[in-house]
């Protein structure tokens, strides 16, 4: 009888332990695995050189614009975006401020904004997509494709209720082989859709330290925000 009681106690304890154990997290979906591949890939990136094509469309005004340029980044807090078209436009993060100089649309001024405390979010284009993505976004598989001869997978990111984001919806194309983002498109609340295609991408290469310094042109007013 004592043996039977002991066995029953062990069975009851085992059942209780199973009941109290936290449920294991569900396996990620195919779309979530694509995003996690990008998270793993970009985690090891310290510096970036790239060229890009950008297209902007505004459904509210019915206008559109195209731009091209060169991009350099030293993570976490240095950024240089120098436009070749429109020539002279630039966005520079020097570790303390972000400078936005866009003489093609707002001549005679440069906007200066302080950077965020940790230096991320403002100048790292991957941060908004890849920071805790499974918690922040509902992720949908949009299928496979090819960009510049490379196999990619597209996923849609929609912010979950209560999660803040700079966009209403984003589509990100992730390279199947190396996990790097080759193209992205964001739809903003102001009606603007922005698509950026990285026409070339080199990671963990030498970058130009001087590119991360912005010199205010003579006669240009600095507007602080």
Secondary structure, DSSP 8 states (H G I E B T S, - for coil): -HHHHHHHHHHHHHHHHHHHS--------HHHHHHHHHHHHHHT--EEEEEEEEEEEETTTTEEEEEEEEEEEETTTEEEEEEEETEEEEEEEESSEEEEE-TTTSTTEEEEEE--TTS-SSS-TTHHHHSSHHHHEEEEEEEEEEETTEEEEEEEEEE-TT---S-SEEEEEEETTT--EEEEEEE-TTSEEEEEEEEEEEES----GGGG-----TT-EEEE-
